Amino acid sequence: MKYVKQFGVILLVTFLGELLRIALPLPVPASVYGMLLLFLALLSGILPLERVRETGLFLVEIMPVLFVSAGVGLMDSWSALQPVLLPVIVIILVTTLLVMVVAGHVTQWMMKHAGRRQEP
């Protein structure tokens, strides 16, 4: 029953994100609004982490399974994807490298600043 309640909380936040998408005239997906709302609720303490921890961990564990339908959709639309395959591959490689470099620099910066904060 604990998992059902936690999943219900996550679904409620997702629903609020959907409402925000309808209310705000911005080109932002509802899932992004939902993740932002969940992050802010956890950060502010409005929603304690214990209320969603186990279900969140479970969803992260099964995440690869959730991408199967997207892969099947790509295979189904192969004829539309084939003419633009090279540009898509280049974009994927460039953005992946960019994300890796930025994430590495941000992590190093955070580790350096966290070490300064802990020193007496």
Residue pairs with C-beta under 8 A, 6 or more apart in sequence:
2 54
3 54
3 55
3 58
5 51
6 51
6 52
6 53
6 54
6 55
6 56
7 55
9 47
9 51
9 52
10 38
10 52
10 55
10 56
10 59
13 34
13 37
13 38
13 41
13 47
14 30
14 31
14 34
15 34
16 33
16 34
16 37
17 30
17 31
17 32
17 33
17 34
17 35
17 36
17 37
18 30
18 33
18 34
20 30
20 33
20 37
21 28
21 29
21 30
21 33
24 33
38 47
38 52
40 46
41 47
42 49
42 52
74 81
81 88
